[in-house]
Amino acid sequence: MSLGLLVFLIALMFGGLLGALVIRDPGYVLLAYDDMAVETSLWFAVLLMIVAYFVIRALVFLALRLARGPVRVRSWSQSRRARSAQQQTETGLLLMAEGDWSAARNRLEGAAPKVSAPLVNYLNAARAANALGDMAGRDELLGKARESTPGARLAVGLTQAELQHSAGQWDLCLATLLQVRSFNPQHSQVLHLLADCYLHLQDWAALLELMPALKKRKVFNAGQLQDLERQIWSGRLDSDVDDIRAVWKQMPKDLHRQETLVFRYASLLSERGDVTEAEEVVRVALNHLWDDELVRLYGTLQSENPRRQLSEAEGWLKKQPEDPVLLLTLGRIAMMNRLWEKAREYFEASLRLRSTAEIHGELGRLCAALGEVDRGSQHLQEAAPTLPDLPLPEGPAQAEA
């Protein structure tokens, strides 16, 4: 039996029972007030009360709907505007991804006052303005972002610093980062941008002061930190040329074996006329580390004791017998000692291992000075444009001392 049929039978039985009760005893109801009286059967009065109840409920429902109508219309309108603003924001972000900066900025900025989180709109609109080169508009949008979300100082400050960084506004970027760091001193991204900013401004002292925080927060990996430290001390050597010895003493001892720093320090000493000290620095370094550029530099430093230089370099030759750069250096030091034939032997040995314009140049000018003009000319055709200033034979070839 279906449920509908069962319900129908129950209703039929209940209706029959109710009908029987009505026929058996219709009841009597008398309502009297003052001079008025209303008489009716009990069952009619009950029916009338039920109808009155539903009518009253319908009237109350209708009244409430009419009263809430403006609120619902207003809510619907606001919801519609919010959906439109959200769609506009999504379109703006898509346009940014496609590189359409102008359209993206207009969409994002226009939708910002209508969305629940305007910060995202204002920050991205600022990025679009920065890409368009509108720095004033960018800063205005960042100001609106700051006002829209007072608790987002870090996000706004970082975005502002990043945009100033990308625009090459180093002084402004530094000022922004210092302000952000004042209330968030250990933030890794702030420290990263601050280090990069100091690097561009070549503020080596400030960068050196920042190093402990960079290491503690692990802003860079070990290799990057080493490179940065080398840059700092190399920059300090270049900027404090009047006091390079003091800078060298302040430098951590382990950096005294960094070939790039040794090379820079020795070169600066040589430029200042302190060639003997420069030779000592390079000699000590080469006894601990082997670097082609340092070996090449050693062959250009004409110290007060070229005999000792030659002896030292020939000692290295026992460990590096087929090093073309060392052989080139030995040839140059032999020229400092006016040992022309020995110099030629070293140059020729270097040339056999590696043919370079530098070796051709040294061998060419030595041969020409020794009177072997044709051979010298052949080498000079492949020579380097510049060579170090070294002694050369004067007139006929001189005997070795």
C-alpha positions as CSV (number, residue, x, y, z in Angstrom):
1,M,0.0,0.0,0.0
2,S,1.3,3.4,-0.9
3,L,1.9,6.1,1.6
4,G,-0.5,8.5,-0.1
5,L,-3.3,6.0,0.0
6,L,-2.6,5.3,3.7
7,V,-2.8,9.0,4.5
8,F,-6.0,9.3,2.6
9,L,-7.7,6.4,4.5
10,I,-6.5,7.9,7.8
11,A,-7.9,11.3,6.9
12,L,-11.2,9.7,5.7
13,M,-11.5,7.9,9.0
14,F,-10.7,11.0,11.0
15,G,-13.2,13.0,9.0
16,G,-15.9,10.4,9.5
17,L,-15.3,10.4,13.2
18,L,-15.4,14.2,13.4
19,G,-18.6,14.3,11.4
20,A,-20.2,11.8,13.7
21,L,-19.3,13.9,16.7
22,V,-20.7,17.0,15.0
23,I,-24.0,15.3,14.2
24,R,-24.2,13.7,17.6
25,D,-23.6,16.9,19.6
26,P,-23.1,20.2,17.7
27,G,-22.4,22.0,20.9
28,Y,-23.3,25.6,21.8
29,V,-21.3,28.8,22.2
30,L,-22.7,32.1,23.4
31,L,-20.6,35.3,23.2
32,A,-22.2,38.3,25.0
33,Y,-21.0,41.8,25.5
34,D,-23.1,44.6,26.8
35,D,-26.3,44.4,24.7
36,M,-24.8,42.3,22.0
37,A,-24.9,38.5,21.9
38,V,-23.7,36.0,19.3
39,E,-24.8,32.4,19.3
40,T,-23.2,29.5,17.3
41,S,-22.4,25.9,17.5
42,L,-19.2,24.8,19.1
43,W,-17.7,23.3,15.9
44,F,-18.4,26.4,13.8
45,A,-16.7,28.5,16.5
46,V,-13.7,26.2,16.4
47,L,-13.5,26.4,12.6
48,L,-13.8,30.2,12.8
49,M,-10.9,30.4,15.3
50,I,-8.7,28.2,13.1
51,V,-9.5,30.4,10.0
52,A,-8.9,33.6,12.1
53,Y,-5.5,32.2,13.2
54,F,-4.3,31.6,9.7
55,V,-5.5,34.9,8.5
56,I,-3.8,36.8,11.3
57,R,-0.5,34.9,10.5
58,A,-0.8,35.7,6.8
59,L,-1.3,39.4,7.7
60,V,1.7,39.5,10.1
61,F,3.9,37.7,7.5
62,L,2.9,40.2,4.8
63,A,3.5,43.2,7.1
64,L,7.0,41.9,8.0
65,R,7.9,41.3,4.3
66,L,6.8,44.9,3.5
67,A,8.8,46.3,6.4
68,R,12.0,44.4,5.5
69,G,11.7,45.1,1.8
70,P,14.1,48.2,1.6
71,V,16.7,46.3,3.8
72,R,16.6,43.3,1.5
73,V,16.8,45.5,-1.6
74,R,19.8,47.3,-0.1
75,S,21.5,44.1,0.9
76,W,20.9,42.6,-2.6
77,S,22.4,45.8,-4.2
78,Q,25.4,45.6,-1.9
79,S,26.0,42.0,-2.7
80,R,25.7,42.7,-6.4
81,R,28.3,45.5,-6.2
82,A,30.6,43.3,-4.1
83,R,30.4,40.5,-6.8
84,S,31.1,43.0,-9.5
85,A,34.1,44.4,-7.6
86,Q,35.4,41.0,-7.0
87,Q,35.2,40.2,-10.7
88,Q,36.9,43.4,-11.5
89,T,39.7,42.6,-9.1
90,E,40.2,39.2,-10.7
91,T,40.3,40.8,-14.1
92,G,42.9,43.3,-12.9
93,L,45.1,40.6,-11.5
94,L,44.9,38.7,-14.7
95,L,45.8,41.8,-16.7
96,M,48.8,42.3,-14.4
97,A,50.0,38.8,-15.2
98,E,49.7,39.6,-18.9
99,G,51.7,42.8,-18.4
100,D,48.9,45.2,-19.3
101,W,49.9,47.6,-16.5
102,S,47.6,50.5,-17.4
103,A,44.4,48.5,-17.6
104,A,45.3,46.5,-14.6
105,R,45.9,49.6,-12.5
106,N,42.5,51.1,-13.5
107,R,40.6,47.9,-12.7
108,L,42.3,47.3,-9.3
109,E,42.1,50.9,-8.2
110,G,38.5,51.2,-9.2
111,A,37.4,48.1,-7.4
112,A,39.4,48.7,-4.2
113,P,36.8,50.8,-2.3
114,K,34.1,48.1,-3.0
115,V,36.0,44.9,-1.9
116,S,36.3,43.5,1.6
117,A,40.1,43.5,1.4
118,P,41.2,46.6,-0.5
119,L,44.9,46.2,0.6
120,V,45.5,43.6,-2.2
121,N,44.0,45.9,-4.8
122,Y,46.0,49.0,-3.7
123,L,49.3,47.1,-3.5
124,N,49.0,45.6,-6.9
125,A,47.8,48.8,-8.4
126,A,50.9,50.4,-6.9
127,R,53.0,47.7,-8.6
128,A,51.3,48.5,-11.9
129,A,51.9,52.2,-11.5
130,N,55.6,51.5,-10.7
131,A,55.9,49.5,-13.9
132,L,54.4,52.4,-15.8
133,G,57.0,54.8,-14.3
134,D,54.4,56.8,-12.4
135,M,56.2,57.1,-9.1
136,A,53.9,59.8,-7.7
137,G,50.9,57.6,-8.5
138,R,52.6,54.6,-7.0
139,D,53.3,56.4,-3.7
140,E,49.7,57.7,-3.6
141,L,48.3,54.2,-3.9
142,L,50.7,52.9,-1.2
143,G,49.3,55.7,1.0
144,K,45.8,54.5,0.4
145,A,46.8,50.9,1.1
146,R,48.3,52.1,4.4
147,E,45.1,53.9,5.3
148,S,42.8,51.1,4.3
149,T,44.5,48.5,6.5
150,P,46.3,50.1,9.5
151,G,47.6,46.7,10.7
152,A,49.5,46.1,7.4
153,R,52.5,48.4,8.0
154,L,55.0,45.6,7.3
155,A,53.3,44.5,4.0
156,V,53.0,48.1,2.7
157,G,56.5,49.0,3.8
158,L,58.1,45.9,2.2
159,T,56.1,46.5,-1.1
160,Q,57.2,50.2,-1.1
161,A,60.9,49.2,-0.5
162,E,60.7,46.5,-3.3
163,L,59.3,49.0,-5.8
164,Q,61.8,51.7,-4.9
165,H,64.5,49.0,-5.2
166,S,63.3,48.0,-8.7
167,A,63.2,51.7,-9.7
168,G,66.8,52.2,-8.5
169,Q,65.7,54.8,-5.9
170,W,68.4,53.7,-3.5
171,D,68.2,56.5,-1.0
172,L,64.4,56.3,-0.7
173,C,64.6,52.5,-0.5
174,L,67.1,52.8,2.3
175,A,64.9,55.3,4.2
176,T,61.9,53.0,3.8
177,L,63.8,49.9,4.9
178,L,65.2,51.6,8.0
179,Q,61.7,52.6,9.0
180,V,60.3,49.1,8.5
181,R,63.3,47.6,10.4
182,S,62.6,49.9,13.4
183,F,59.4,47.9,14.2
184,N,60.5,44.5,12.7
185,P,64.3,44.3,13.1
186,Q,64.8,40.6,12.3
187,H,62.6,40.2,9.2
188,S,64.6,38.2,6.7
189,Q,63.3,40.0,3.6
190,V,63.9,43.4,5.2
191,L,67.5,42.4,5.9
192,H,68.0,41.0,2.4
193,L,66.8,44.2,0.8
194,L,68.8,46.3,3.2
195,A,72.0,44.4,2.3
196,D,71.4,44.9,-1.4
197,C,70.7,48.6,-0.9
198,Y,73.9,49.1,1.1
199,L,75.7,47.2,-1.6
200,H,74.4,49.5,-4.4
201,L,75.2,52.6,-2.2
202,Q,78.7,51.1,-1.5
203,D,78.1,51.8,2.2
204,W,80.7,49.2,3.3
205,A,80.7,50.2,7.0
206,A,76.9,49.8,7.3
207,L,77.0,46.5,5.4
208,L,79.8,45.2,7.7
209,E,77.6,46.2,10.7
210,L,74.7,44.3,9.2
211,M,76.6,41.0,8.7
212,P,75.9,39.5,12.1
213,A,72.2,39.9,11.6
214,L,72.5,38.4,8.1
215,K,74.3,35.4,9.5
216,K,72.0,34.9,12.4
217,R,68.8,35.0,10.3
218,K,70.5,32.9,7.5
219,V,69.4,35.4,4.9
220,F,72.0,34.1,2.5
221,N,73.6,30.7,2.2
222,A,77.3,30.1,3.2
223,G,78.6,30.7,-0.3
224,Q,76.7,34.0,-0.8
225,L,77.8,35.2,2.6
226,Q,81.5,34.6,1.7
227,D,81.0,36.4,-1.6
228,L,79.4,39.3,0.2
229,E,82.1,39.5,2.8
230,R,84.8,39.6,0.0
231,Q,82.9,42.4,-1.7
232,I,82.7,44.4,1.6
233,W,86.4,44.2,2.3
234,S,87.4,44.7,-1.4
235,G,85.1,47.8,-1.3
236,R,86.7,49.0,1.9
237,L,90.2,48.6,0.4
238,D,89.1,50.7,-2.7
239,S,87.3,53.4,-0.6
240,D,90.0,53.7,2.1
241,V,93.1,53.9,-0.2
242,D,94.8,56.3,2.1
243,D,94.7,53.8,4.9
244,I,94.7,50.4,3.2
245,R,97.1,48.9,5.8
246,A,94.7,49.6,8.6
247,V,91.8,48.0,6.6
248,W,94.0,45.0,5.9
249,K,94.7,44.6,9.7
250,Q,91.0,44.9,10.5
251,M,90.1,42.2,8.0
252,P,89.5,38.7,9.5
253,K,92.7,36.6,9.2
254,D,91.0,33.9,7.1
255,L,90.3,36.5,4.4
256,H,94.0,37.2,4.1
257,R,94.1,33.9,2.0
258,Q,91.3,35.0,-0.3
259,E,93.0,35.4,-3.7
260,T,90.8,38.3,-4.9
261,L,91.5,40.3,-1.7
262,V,95.2,39.5,-1.7
263,F,95.3,40.6,-5.4
264,R,93.5,43.8,-4.7
265,Y,95.6,44.7,-1.7
266,A,98.9,44.0,-3.4
267,S,97.8,45.9,-6.5
268,L,96.9,49.0,-4.4
269,L,100.2,48.8,-2.6
270,S,102.0,48.6,-5.9
271,E,100.1,51.6,-7.3
272,R,101.2,53.5,-4.2
273,G,104.8,52.7,-4.8
274,D,105.1,50.1,-2.0
275,V,106.2,47.4,-4.4
276,T,108.4,45.5,-2.0
277,E,105.6,45.2,0.5
278,A,103.2,44.1,-2.3
279,E,105.7,41.4,-3.3
280,E,105.9,40.1,0.2
281,V,102.1,39.9,0.5
282,V,101.8,38.0,-2.8
283,R,104.7,35.7,-1.9
284,V,103.3,34.7,1.5
285,A,99.8,34.1,-0.1
286,L,101.2,31.9,-2.9
287,N,102.9,29.7,-0.3
288,H,99.4,28.9,1.0
289,L,97.2,29.1,-2.1
290,W,97.9,28.8,-5.8
291,D,96.1,31.2,-8.1
292,D,97.1,32.2,-11.7
293,E,96.2,35.8,-11.2
294,L,98.4,36.1,-8.2
295,V,101.3,34.3,-10.0
296,R,100.9,36.6,-12.9
297,L,100.9,39.7,-10.6
298,Y,104.1,38.4,-8.9
299,G,105.9,38.6,-12.2
300,T,105.1,42.4,-12.6
301,L,106.2,43.5,-9.1
302,Q,109.8,44.8,-9.3
303,S,110.8,44.7,-5.7
304,E,114.2,45.8,-4.2
305,N,115.4,42.2,-4.3
306,P,114.7,40.6,-7.7
307,R,117.2,37.9,-7.0
308,R,115.1,36.6,-4.1
309,Q,112.0,36.9,-6.2
310,L,113.7,34.6,-8.9
311,S,114.8,32.1,-6.3
312,E,111.3,32.0,-4.7
313,A,109.6,31.5,-8.1
314,E,112.1,28.8,-9.1
315,G,111.2,27.0,-5.9
316,W,107.6,27.0,-6.9
317,L,108.6,25.6,-10.3
318,K,109.6,22.3,-8.6
319,K,106.0,21.8,-7.5
320,Q,104.5,23.3,-10.7
321,P,106.9,22.3,-13.5
322,E,104.3,22.7,-16.3
323,D,102.5,25.8,-15.3
324,P,102.6,28.2,-18.2
325,V,101.6,31.2,-16.1
326,L,104.5,30.5,-13.6
327,L,106.9,30.1,-16.5
328,L,105.8,33.5,-17.9
329,T,106.3,35.0,-14.5
330,L,109.8,33.4,-14.2
331,G,110.7,34.9,-17.6
332,R,109.6,38.4,-16.4
333,I,111.6,38.1,-13.2
334,A,114.6,36.9,-15.2
335,M,114.3,40.1,-17.2
336,M,114.2,42.1,-13.9
337,N,117.5,40.4,-13.2
338,R,118.7,41.1,-16.7
339,L,119.2,37.4,-17.4
340,W,118.0,37.7,-21.0
341,E,118.7,34.1,-22.2
342,K,117.1,32.6,-19.1
343,A,114.1,34.8,-19.7
344,R,113.9,33.7,-23.3
345,E,114.1,30.0,-22.2
346,Y,111.2,30.5,-19.7
347,F,109.1,32.4,-22.3
348,E,109.6,29.7,-24.9
349,A,108.8,27.0,-22.4
350,S,105.6,28.8,-21.5
351,L,104.7,29.2,-25.1
352,R,105.1,25.5,-25.8
353,L,102.5,24.8,-23.1
354,R,100.0,27.6,-24.0
355,S,100.1,30.1,-26.8
356,T,98.8,33.4,-25.6
357,A,99.1,37.0,-26.8
358,E,100.8,37.9,-23.6
359,I,103.6,35.4,-24.0
360,H,104.0,36.3,-27.7
361,G,104.4,39.9,-26.7
362,E,107.1,39.2,-24.1
363,L,109.1,36.9,-26.3
364,G,108.7,39.2,-29.3
365,R,110.0,42.4,-27.6
366,L,112.9,40.4,-26.0
367,C,113.9,38.9,-29.3
368,A,113.7,42.3,-31.0
369,A,115.9,43.8,-28.3
370,L,118.4,41.0,-28.6
371,G,118.7,41.8,-32.3
372,E,116.5,39.0,-33.6
373,V,114.3,41.4,-35.4
374,D,112.5,39.0,-37.8
375,R,111.7,36.5,-35.1
376,G,110.6,39.3,-32.7
377,S,108.3,40.7,-35.4
378,Q,106.6,37.4,-35.9
379,H,105.8,37.1,-32.2
380,L,104.8,40.8,-31.9
381,Q,102.2,40.3,-34.6
382,E,100.3,38.1,-32.2
383,A,101.2,40.1,-29.1
384,A,98.9,41.6,-26.4
385,P,98.4,45.4,-26.7
386,T,99.9,46.2,-23.3
387,L,102.7,44.6,-21.4
388,P,104.3,45.4,-18.0
389,D,107.2,47.8,-18.0
390,L,110.3,45.6,-17.6
391,P,114.0,46.0,-18.3
392,L,115.2,45.1,-21.9
393,P,118.6,44.6,-23.4
394,E,120.1,47.9,-24.7
395,G,122.0,47.6,-28.0
396,P,123.7,44.2,-28.6
397,A,122.8,41.3,-26.4
398,Q,124.4,41.6,-23.0
399,A,126.0,38.6,-21.3
400,E,124.2,37.1,-18.3
401,A,125.5,38.3,-15.0
